Amino acid sequence: MLEYWFSLPVAGIFAVLIAVYATIAVIIHLVTFRSPLRAACTSLAGIAAPMVGVFGLMFGLLTGFLAAEISDRNSQAENAVSGETNALYEVRTLSVASAADMASVRDTLREYVRSELRDEWPKMSDVGRSALTEAAFSNLLHEVADPRIARDSGAAVHVALLSAVSRVGVARSQRLAISKDTTNTVKWVTVLVLAMITQIAIGLVHVEKPRAQIATLVLFTSALVVALGLIAMQEWPFVGPLQITPAPLQEILDLMTKLP
């Protein structure tokens, strides 16, 4: 259920929150003021207002922890893409600057990046690794490991190339691992349920003042919809409206296409 919600467009994410929590707010108001339970609700009058602050504080803290975890995962994803791009640039630069002809290395590198963009990136969050990209990386590693590079360009260049390709592989593995990583479902459920409990607390505190209850419920519901909606938009780093794009990889592919 949560996975389906995260996959919705921006309007859908906010629409679900508004529908759920606005409905809960309306039910709270109807039960406390326009239902046979009115008398029972009135008997609860006198609950101290600071009780709402306790639930609000708990909701705020857990929401903050949730947002921090998601933000940290997105930062790691950006660093993985950046690290992979930088390593790819280094491989290309070394192959161009070398005294030996490394056109085959650049061709293999180009095919690897192209397979990432066309095959691996679109399916990254669903099936994980791409077999085509895996094969392209193996071909790249095989080309760079050729002992003739050390003979024609020197051991230093060969070692630098191997190190750069190794960093490409590590960064790719990190990117793929992050793409499959999601926030613990229990944390999301806890925050969502606590938001509802806070709404109920607001309703009980204002059980004798319908206009004050409506105003407070509207304000709190609006705040929680905005906060949870913005956090949910970032749950999946490589999917959704705020996803990390493969633009850096596309830039290096364009460079290699124009200047092979």
Phi and psi restraints in degrees (value plus and minus 20) as a CYANA .aco file:
   2 LEU   PHI     -84.9   -44.9
   2 LEU   PSI     -58.8   -18.8
   3 GLU   PHI     -80.9   -40.9
   3 GLU   PSI     -60.0   -20.0
   4 TYR   PHI     -84.7   -44.7
   4 TYR   PSI     -61.1   -21.1
   5 TRP   PHI     -82.8   -42.8
   5 TRP   PSI     -64.5   -24.5
   6 PHE   PHI     -83.2   -43.2
   6 PHE   PSI     -49.3    -9.3
   7 SER   PHI    -101.5   -61.5
   7 SER   PSI     -26.9    13.1
   8 LEU   PHI     -92.2   -52.2
   8 LEU   PSI     137.2   177.2
   9 PRO   PHI     -87.2   -47.2
   9 PRO   PSI     153.5   193.5
  10 VAL   PHI     -75.1   -35.1
  10 VAL   PSI     -68.2   -28.2
  11 ALA   PHI     -79.9   -39.9
  11 ALA   PSI     -58.7   -18.7
  12 GLY   PHI     -87.1   -47.1
  12 GLY   PSI     -61.9   -21.9
  13 ILE   PHI     -79.3   -39.3
  13 ILE   PSI     -67.6   -27.6
  14 PHE   PHI     -92.3   -52.3
  14 PHE   PSI     -53.5   -13.5
  15 ALA   PHI     -83.6   -43.6
  15 ALA   PSI     -60.6   -20.6
  16 VAL   PHI     -84.3   -44.3
  16 VAL   PSI     -64.9   -24.9
  17 LEU   PHI     -81.8   -41.8
  17 LEU   PSI     -65.1   -25.1
  18 ILE   PHI     -82.8   -42.8
  18 ILE   PSI     -65.2   -25.2
  19 ALA   PHI     -81.7   -41.7
  19 ALA   PSI     -64.7   -24.7
  20 VAL   PHI     -89.5   -49.5
  20 VAL   PSI     -73.6   -33.6
  21 TYR   PHI     -99.6   -59.6
  21 TYR   PSI     -46.6    -6.6
  22 ALA   PHI     -88.5   -48.5
  22 ALA   PSI     -59.2   -19.2
  23 THR   PHI     -82.6   -42.6
  23 THR   PSI     -63.0   -23.0
  24 ILE   PHI     -81.8   -41.8
  24 ILE   PSI     -62.5   -22.5
  25 ALA   PHI     -83.1   -43.1
  25 ALA   PSI     -62.4   -22.4
  26 VAL   PHI     -84.0   -44.0
  26 VAL   PSI     -63.1   -23.1
  27 ILE   PHI     -81.7   -41.7
  27 ILE   PSI     -62.8   -22.8
  28 ILE   PHI     -78.5   -38.5
  28 ILE   PSI     -66.2   -26.2
  29 HIS   PHI     -86.3   -46.3
  29 HIS   PSI     -62.8   -22.8
  30 LEU   PHI     -85.6   -45.6
  30 LEU   PSI     -59.9   -19.9
  31 VAL   PHI     -86.2   -46.2
  31 VAL   PSI     -61.2   -21.2
  32 THR   PHI     -99.0   -59.0
  32 THR   PSI     -43.7    -3.7
  33 PHE   PHI    -144.9  -104.9
  33 PHE   PSI     -39.3     0.7
  34 ARG   PHI    -154.3  -114.3
  34 ARG   PSI      18.3    58.3
  35 SER   PHI    -160.5  -120.5
  35 SER   PSI     146.7   186.7
  36 PRO   PHI     -80.4   -40.4
  36 PRO   PSI     -34.7     5.3
  37 LEU   PHI    -106.6   -66.6
  37 LEU   PSI     -13.2    26.8
  38 ARG   PHI     -76.2   -36.2
  38 ARG   PSI     -63.8   -23.8
  39 ALA   PHI     -84.7   -44.7
  39 ALA   PSI     -62.1   -22.1
  40 ALA   PHI     -85.2   -45.2
  40 ALA   PSI     -58.3   -18.3
  41 CYS   PHI     -87.5   -47.5
  41 CYS   PSI     -58.8   -18.8
  42 THR   PHI     -83.4   -43.4
  42 THR   PSI     -52.3   -12.3
  43 SER   PHI     -85.0   -45.0
  43 SER   PSI     -34.9     5.1
  44 LEU   PHI    -109.6   -69.6
  44 LEU   PSI     -17.8    22.2
  45 ALA   PHI     -79.0   -39.0
  45 ALA   PSI     121.1   161.1
  46 GLY   PHI      91.8   131.8
  46 GLY   PSI     -25.2    14.8
  47 ILE   PHI     -82.0   -42.0
  47 ILE   PSI     109.6   149.6
  48 ALA   PHI     -85.6   -45.6
  48 ALA   PSI     118.1   158.1
  49 ALA   PHI     -79.5   -39.5
  49 ALA   PSI     -55.1   -15.1
  50 PRO   PHI     -78.1   -38.1
  50 PRO   PSI     -36.6     3.4
  51 MET   PHI     -81.2   -41.2
  51 MET   PSI     -55.8   -15.8
  52 VAL   PHI     -83.1   -43.1
  52 VAL   PSI     -59.0   -19.0
  53 GLY   PHI     -81.5   -41.5
  53 GLY   PSI     -55.3   -15.3
  54 VAL   PHI     -83.6   -43.6
  54 VAL   PSI     -69.6   -29.6
  55 PHE   PHI     -87.0   -47.0
  55 PHE   PSI     -58.3   -18.3
  56 GLY   PHI     -82.1   -42.1
  56 GLY   PSI     -59.5   -19.5
  57 LEU   PHI     -86.2   -46.2
  57 LEU   PSI     -63.0   -23.0
  58 MET   PHI     -81.5   -41.5
  58 MET   PSI     -64.3   -24.3
  59 PHE   PHI     -82.9   -42.9
  59 PHE   PSI     -63.4   -23.4
  60 GLY   PHI     -83.8   -43.8
  60 GLY   PSI     -62.7   -22.7
  61 LEU   PHI     -84.9   -44.9
  61 LEU   PSI     -67.7   -27.7
  62 LEU   PHI     -86.2   -46.2
  62 LEU   PSI     -56.8   -16.8
  63 THR   PHI     -84.7   -44.7
  63 THR   PSI     -59.8   -19.8
  64 GLY   PHI     -83.4   -43.4
  64 GLY   PSI     -62.8   -22.8
  65 PHE   PHI     -83.6   -43.6
  65 PHE   PSI     -61.0   -21.0
  66 LEU   PHI     -83.0   -43.0
  66 LEU   PSI     -65.9   -25.9
  67 ALA   PHI     -83.5   -43.5
  67 ALA   PSI     -59.2   -19.2
  68 ALA   PHI     -84.9   -44.9
  68 ALA   PSI     -61.2   -21.2
  69 GLU   PHI     -84.0   -44.0
  69 GLU   PSI     -63.8   -23.8
  70 ILE   PHI     -87.5   -47.5
  70 ILE   PSI     -61.0   -21.0
  71 SER   PHI     -83.2   -43.2
  71 SER   PSI     -60.1   -20.1
  72 ASP   PHI     -84.5   -44.5
  72 ASP   PSI     -59.8   -19.8
  73 ARG   PHI     -85.6   -45.6
  73 ARG   PSI     -58.7   -18.7
  74 ASN   PHI     -86.1   -46.1
  74 ASN   PSI     -57.1   -17.1
  75 SER   PHI     -84.7   -44.7
  75 SER   PSI     -61.0   -21.0
  76 GLN   PHI     -83.3   -43.3
  76 GLN   PSI     -58.8   -18.8
  77 ALA   PHI     -84.5   -44.5
  77 ALA   PSI     -63.6   -23.6
  78 GLU   PHI     -82.9   -42.9
  78 GLU   PSI     -61.2   -21.2
  79 ASN   PHI     -84.8   -44.8
  79 ASN   PSI     -56.8   -16.8
  80 ALA   PHI     -85.3   -45.3
  80 ALA   PSI     -64.6   -24.6
  81 VAL   PHI     -85.5   -45.5
  81 VAL   PSI     -61.9   -21.9
  82 SER   PHI     -84.2   -44.2
  82 SER   PSI     -63.5   -23.5
  83 GLY   PHI     -84.4   -44.4
  83 GLY   PSI     -59.5   -19.5
  84 GLU   PHI     -86.3   -46.3
  84 GLU   PSI     -62.3   -22.3
  85 THR   PHI     -83.4   -43.4
  85 THR   PSI     -63.9   -23.9
  86 ASN   PHI     -82.5   -42.5
  86 ASN   PSI     -60.1   -20.1
  87 ALA   PHI     -86.7   -46.7
  87 ALA   PSI     -57.1   -17.1
  88 LEU   PHI     -84.7   -44.7
  88 LEU   PSI     -62.4   -22.4
  89 TYR   PHI     -79.1   -39.1
  89 TYR   PSI     -60.3   -20.3
  90 GLU   PHI     -85.6   -45.6
  90 GLU   PSI     -61.2   -21.2
  91 VAL   PHI     -80.8   -40.8
  91 VAL   PSI     -66.5   -26.5
  92 ARG   PHI     -83.8   -43.8
  92 ARG   PSI     -64.0   -24.0
  93 THR   PHI     -81.5   -41.5
  93 THR   PSI     -63.6   -23.6
  94 LEU   PHI     -84.1   -44.1
  94 LEU   PSI     -57.8   -17.8
  95 SER   PHI     -89.3   -49.3
  95 SER   PSI     -50.7   -10.7
  96 VAL   PHI     -98.7   -58.7
  96 VAL   PSI     -60.6   -20.6
  97 ALA   PHI     -96.9   -56.9
  97 ALA   PSI     -36.9     3.1
  98 SER   PHI     -87.0   -47.0
  98 SER   PSI     131.3   171.3
  99 ALA   PHI     -90.0   -50.0
  99 ALA   PSI     -50.8   -10.8
 100 ALA   PHI    -102.3   -62.3
 100 ALA   PSI     138.6   178.6
 101 ASP   PHI     -99.1   -59.1
 101 ASP   PSI      96.0   136.0
 102 MET   PHI    -137.8   -97.8
 102 MET   PSI      17.8    57.8
 103 ALA   PHI     -79.8   -39.8
 103 ALA   PSI     -55.8   -15.8
 104 SER   PHI     -86.1   -46.1
 104 SER   PSI     -55.9   -15.9
 105 VAL   PHI     -84.3   -44.3
 105 VAL   PSI     -64.1   -24.1
 106 ARG   PHI     -87.3   -47.3
 106 ARG   PSI     -57.3   -17.3
 107 ASP   PHI     -82.7   -42.7
 107 ASP   PSI     -64.2   -24.2
 108 THR   PHI     -86.1   -46.1
 108 THR   PSI     -58.7   -18.7
 109 LEU   PHI     -83.3   -43.3
 109 LEU   PSI     -61.9   -21.9
 110 ARG   PHI     -82.0   -42.0
 110 ARG   PSI     -62.4   -22.4
 111 GLU   PHI     -85.8   -45.8
 111 GLU   PSI     -55.6   -15.6
 112 TYR   PHI     -84.0   -44.0
 112 TYR   PSI     -69.3   -29.3
 113 VAL   PHI     -83.9   -43.9
 113 VAL   PSI     -59.8   -19.8
 114 ARG   PHI     -83.5   -43.5
 114 ARG   PSI     -59.9   -19.9
 115 SER   PHI     -87.3   -47.3
 115 SER   PSI     -54.0   -14.0
 116 GLU   PHI     -80.9   -40.9
 116 GLU   PSI     -69.1   -29.1
 117 LEU   PHI     -88.8   -48.8
 117 LEU   PSI     -61.3   -21.3
 118 ARG   PHI    -106.8   -66.8
 118 ARG   PSI     -50.5   -10.5
 119 ASP   PHI    -136.9   -96.9
 119 ASP   PSI     -70.9   -30.9
 120 GLU   PHI     -93.9   -53.9
 120 GLU   PSI     -65.4   -25.4
 121 TRP   PHI     -82.0   -42.0
 121 TRP   PSI     -65.2   -25.2
 122 PRO   PHI     -81.9   -41.9
 122 PRO   PSI     -52.2   -12.2
 123 LYS   PHI    -125.0   -85.0
 123 LYS   PSI     -10.8    29.2
 124 MET   PHI     -80.0   -40.0
 124 MET   PSI     -62.6   -22.6
 125 SER   PHI    -102.1   -62.1
 125 SER   PSI     -28.4    11.6
 126 ASP   PHI    -122.5   -82.5
 126 ASP   PSI     -75.8   -35.8
 127 VAL   PHI    -132.7   -92.7
 127 VAL   PSI     -20.8    19.2
 128 GLY   PHI      60.3   100.3
 128 GLY   PSI    -145.9  -105.9
 129 ARG   PHI     -86.7   -46.7
 129 ARG   PSI     126.3   166.3
 130 SER   PHI    -117.8   -77.8
 130 SER   PSI     111.6   151.6
 131 ALA   PHI     -85.1   -45.1
 131 ALA   PSI     -56.1   -16.1
 132 LEU   PHI     -85.4   -45.4
 132 LEU   PSI     -63.6   -23.6
 133 THR   PHI     -88.8   -48.8
 133 THR   PSI     -55.4   -15.4
 134 GLU   PHI     -81.7   -41.7
 134 GLU   PSI     -63.9   -23.9
 135 ALA   PHI     -87.0   -47.0
 135 ALA   PSI     -58.3   -18.3
 136 ALA   PHI     -85.4   -45.4
 136 ALA   PSI     -58.1   -18.1
 137 PHE   PHI     -88.6   -48.6
 137 PHE   PSI     -58.2   -18.2
 138 SER   PHI     -82.2   -42.2
 138 SER   PSI     -60.9   -20.9
 139 ASN   PHI     -83.3   -43.3
 139 ASN   PSI     -60.7   -20.7
 140 LEU   PHI     -83.3   -43.3
 140 LEU   PSI     -65.5   -25.5
 141 LEU   PHI     -82.9   -42.9
 141 LEU   PSI     -57.8   -17.8
 142 HIS   PHI     -85.7   -45.7
 142 HIS   PSI     -61.3   -21.3
 143 GLU   PHI     -84.3   -44.3
 143 GLU   PSI     -64.6   -24.6
 144 VAL   PHI     -90.5   -50.5
 144 VAL   PSI     -48.5    -8.5
 145 ALA   PHI     -99.9   -59.9
 145 ALA   PSI     -21.5    18.5
 146 ASP   PHI     -79.9   -39.9
 146 ASP   PSI     101.6   141.6
 147 PRO   PHI     -83.8   -43.8
 147 PRO   PSI     -37.0     3.0
 148 ARG   PHI     -86.1   -46.1
 148 ARG   PSI     -43.5    -3.5
 149 ILE   PHI     -84.7   -44.7
 149 ILE   PSI     -62.0   -22.0
 150 ALA   PHI     -85.6   -45.6
 150 ALA   PSI     -56.5   -16.5
 151 ARG   PHI     -89.7   -49.7
 151 ARG   PSI     -62.2   -22.2
 152 ASP   PHI    -107.3   -67.3
 152 ASP   PSI     -50.7   -10.7
 153 SER   PHI    -135.6   -95.6
 153 SER   PSI     -29.7    10.3
 154 GLY   PHI      83.1   123.1
 154 GLY   PSI     132.8   172.8
 155 ALA   PHI     -84.3   -44.3
 155 ALA   PSI     -55.5   -15.5
 156 ALA   PHI     -82.4   -42.4
 156 ALA   PSI     -64.6   -24.6
 157 VAL   PHI     -85.1   -45.1
 157 VAL   PSI     -61.0   -21.0
 158 HIS   PHI     -82.7   -42.7
 158 HIS   PSI     -64.9   -24.9
 159 VAL   PHI     -83.3   -43.3
 159 VAL   PSI     -61.7   -21.7
 160 ALA   PHI     -83.3   -43.3
 160 ALA   PSI     -60.5   -20.5
 161 LEU   PHI     -83.9   -43.9
 161 LEU   PSI     -66.5   -26.5
 162 LEU   PHI     -81.5   -41.5
 162 LEU   PSI     -60.3   -20.3
 163 SER   PHI     -84.2   -44.2
 163 SER   PSI     -62.0   -22.0
 164 ALA   PHI     -85.2   -45.2
 164 ALA   PSI     -62.9   -22.9
 165 VAL   PHI     -86.1   -46.1
 165 VAL   PSI     -56.3   -16.3
 166 SER   PHI     -81.3   -41.3
 166 SER   PSI     -60.7   -20.7
 167 ARG   PHI     -87.5   -47.5
 167 ARG   PSI     -53.1   -13.1
 168 VAL   PHI     -79.8   -39.8
 168 VAL   PSI     -66.5   -26.5
 169 GLY   PHI     -84.1   -44.1
 169 GLY   PSI     -61.5   -21.5
 170 VAL   PHI     -85.2   -45.2
 170 VAL   PSI     -65.4   -25.4
 171 ALA   PHI     -83.9   -43.9
 171 ALA   PSI     -59.1   -19.1
 172 ARG   PHI     -83.6   -43.6
 172 ARG   PSI     -63.8   -23.8
 173 SER   PHI     -81.2   -41.2
 173 SER   PSI     -60.0   -20.0
 174 GLN   PHI     -83.4   -43.4
 174 GLN   PSI     -63.6   -23.6
 175 ARG   PHI     -80.7   -40.7
 175 ARG   PSI     -65.0   -25.0
 176 LEU   PHI     -86.4   -46.4
 176 LEU   PSI     -57.7   -17.7
 177 ALA   PHI     -85.0   -45.0
 177 ALA   PSI     -62.3   -22.3
 178 ILE   PHI     -87.0   -47.0
 178 ILE   PSI     -55.1   -15.1
 179 SER   PHI     -83.9   -43.9
 179 SER   PSI     -46.3    -6.3
 180 LYS   PHI    -115.7   -75.7
 180 LYS   PSI     -26.9    13.1
 181 ASP   PHI    -103.8   -63.8
 181 ASP   PSI     114.5   154.5
 182 THR   PHI    -154.7  -114.7
 182 THR   PSI     138.4   178.4
 183 THR   PHI     -85.8   -45.8
 183 THR   PSI     122.9   162.9
 184 ASN   PHI     -73.0   -33.0
 184 ASN   PSI     106.2   146.2
 185 THR   PHI     -78.5   -38.5
 185 THR   PSI     -54.3   -14.3
 186 VAL   PHI     -80.8   -40.8
 186 VAL   PSI     -57.2   -17.2
 187 LYS   PHI     -84.4   -44.4
 187 LYS   PSI     -63.5   -23.5
 188 TRP   PHI     -84.6   -44.6
 188 TRP   PSI     -64.4   -24.4
 189 VAL   PHI     -82.0   -42.0
 189 VAL   PSI     -60.5   -20.5
 190 THR   PHI     -80.6   -40.6
 190 THR   PSI     -65.8   -25.8
 191 VAL   PHI     -84.9   -44.9
 191 VAL   PSI     -63.7   -23.7
 192 LEU   PHI     -84.6   -44.6
 192 LEU   PSI     -61.8   -21.8
 193 VAL   PHI     -88.9   -48.9
 193 VAL   PSI     -60.8   -20.8
 194 LEU   PHI     -84.0   -44.0
 194 LEU   PSI     -53.1   -13.1
 195 ALA   PHI     -82.3   -42.3
 195 ALA   PSI     -61.5   -21.5
 196 MET   PHI     -86.2   -46.2
 196 MET   PSI     -61.1   -21.1
 197 ILE   PHI     -83.1   -43.1
 197 ILE   PSI     -58.1   -18.1
 198 THR   PHI     -84.4   -44.4
 198 THR   PSI     -58.9   -18.9
 199 GLN   PHI     -80.6   -40.6
 199 GLN   PSI     -63.7   -23.7
 200 ILE   PHI     -82.2   -42.2
 200 ILE   PSI     -61.3   -21.3
 201 ALA   PHI     -80.9   -40.9
 201 ALA   PSI     -61.2   -21.2
 202 ILE   PHI     -81.9   -41.9
 202 ILE   PSI     -63.2   -23.2
 203 GLY   PHI     -82.4   -42.4
 203 GLY   PSI     -59.3   -19.3
 204 LEU   PHI     -91.3   -51.3
 204 LEU   PSI     -55.3   -15.3
 205 VAL   PHI     -86.8   -46.8
 205 VAL   PSI     -54.4   -14.4
 206 HIS   PHI    -125.8   -85.8
 206 HIS   PSI      17.1    57.1
 207 VAL   PHI     -88.7   -48.7
 207 VAL   PSI     -35.9     4.1
 208 GLU   PHI    -126.1   -86.1
 208 GLU   PSI     -23.8    16.2
 209 LYS   PHI    -149.9  -109.9
 209 LYS   PSI      71.9   111.9
 210 PRO   PHI     -81.5   -41.5
 210 PRO   PSI     -61.8   -21.8
 211 ARG   PHI     -87.2   -47.2
 211 ARG   PSI     -60.6   -20.6
 212 ALA   PHI     -85.4   -45.4
 212 ALA   PSI     -57.7   -17.7
 213 GLN   PHI     -84.0   -44.0
 213 GLN   PSI     -65.6   -25.6
 214 ILE   PHI     -81.5   -41.5
 214 ILE   PSI     -66.6   -26.6
 215 ALA   PHI     -81.6   -41.6
 215 ALA   PSI     -64.1   -24.1
 216 THR   PHI     -87.9   -47.9
 216 THR   PSI     -61.8   -21.8
 217 LEU   PHI     -83.9   -43.9
 217 LEU   PSI     -60.7   -20.7
 218 VAL   PHI     -83.3   -43.3
 218 VAL   PSI     -65.2   -25.2
 219 LEU   PHI     -84.7   -44.7
 219 LEU   PSI     -68.0   -28.0
 220 PHE   PHI     -87.0   -47.0
 220 PHE   PSI     -62.1   -22.1
 221 THR   PHI     -81.9   -41.9
 221 THR   PSI     -60.2   -20.2
 222 SER   PHI     -82.5   -42.5
 222 SER   PSI     -62.7   -22.7
 223 ALA   PHI     -85.1   -45.1
 223 ALA   PSI     -63.9   -23.9
 224 LEU   PHI     -90.8   -50.8
 224 LEU   PSI     -52.1   -12.1
 225 VAL   PHI     -84.3   -44.3
 225 VAL   PSI     -64.6   -24.6
 226 VAL   PHI     -83.8   -43.8
 226 VAL   PSI     -67.9   -27.9
 227 ALA   PHI     -84.2   -44.2
 227 ALA   PSI     -71.8   -31.8
 228 LEU   PHI     -89.4   -49.4
 228 LEU   PSI     -52.8   -12.8
 229 GLY   PHI     -84.6   -44.6
 229 GLY   PSI     -65.5   -25.5
 230 LEU   PHI     -85.5   -45.5
 230 LEU   PSI     -56.0   -16.0
 231 ILE   PHI     -89.6   -49.6
 231 ILE   PSI     -63.7   -23.7
 232 ALA   PHI     -82.5   -42.5
 232 ALA   PSI     -52.4   -12.4
 233 MET   PHI     -82.6   -42.6
 233 MET   PSI     -42.1    -2.1
 234 GLN   PHI    -125.5   -85.5
 234 GLN   PSI     -13.4    26.6
 235 GLU   PHI     -80.2   -40.2
 235 GLU   PSI     -61.4   -21.4
 236 TRP   PHI    -126.9   -86.9
 236 TRP   PSI      93.1   133.1
 237 PRO   PHI     -80.0   -40.0
 237 PRO   PSI     -54.6   -14.6
 238 PHE   PHI    -128.4   -88.4
 238 PHE   PSI      -7.8    32.2
 239 VAL   PHI    -157.9  -117.9
 239 VAL   PSI     126.6   166.6
 240 GLY   PHI      83.6   123.6
 240 GLY   PSI    -197.5  -157.5
 241 PRO   PHI     -88.3   -48.3
 241 PRO   PSI     -46.4    -6.4
 242 LEU   PHI    -130.8   -90.8
 242 LEU   PSI       9.4    49.4
 243 GLN   PHI     -88.7   -48.7
 243 GLN   PSI     134.3   174.3
 244 ILE   PHI     -98.9   -58.9
 244 ILE   PSI     104.1   144.1
 245 THR   PHI    -111.0   -71.0
 245 THR   PSI     140.2   180.2
 246 PRO   PHI    -105.7   -65.7
 246 PRO   PSI       4.3    44.3
 247 ALA   PHI     -75.2   -35.2
 247 ALA   PSI     -62.0   -22.0
 248 PRO   PHI     -80.4   -40.4
 248 PRO   PSI     -58.9   -18.9
 249 LEU   PHI     -88.7   -48.7
 249 LEU   PSI     -56.7   -16.7
 250 GLN   PHI     -85.0   -45.0
 250 GLN   PSI     -57.0   -17.0
 251 GLU   PHI     -83.4   -43.4
 251 GLU   PSI     -63.6   -23.6
 252 ILE   PHI     -91.0   -51.0
 252 ILE   PSI     -51.8   -11.8
 253 LEU   PHI     -86.6   -46.6
 253 LEU   PSI     -60.4   -20.4
 254 ASP   PHI     -82.3   -42.3
 254 ASP   PSI     -60.4   -20.4
 255 LEU   PHI     -83.4   -43.4
 255 LEU   PSI     -63.8   -23.8
 256 MET   PHI     -90.4   -50.4
 256 MET   PSI     -46.2    -6.2
 257 THR   PHI     -94.1   -54.1
 257 THR   PSI     -60.1   -20.1
 258 LYS   PHI     -96.9   -56.9
 258 LYS   PSI     -58.5   -18.5
 259 LEU   PHI    -145.2  -105.2
 259 LEU   PSI      55.1    95.1
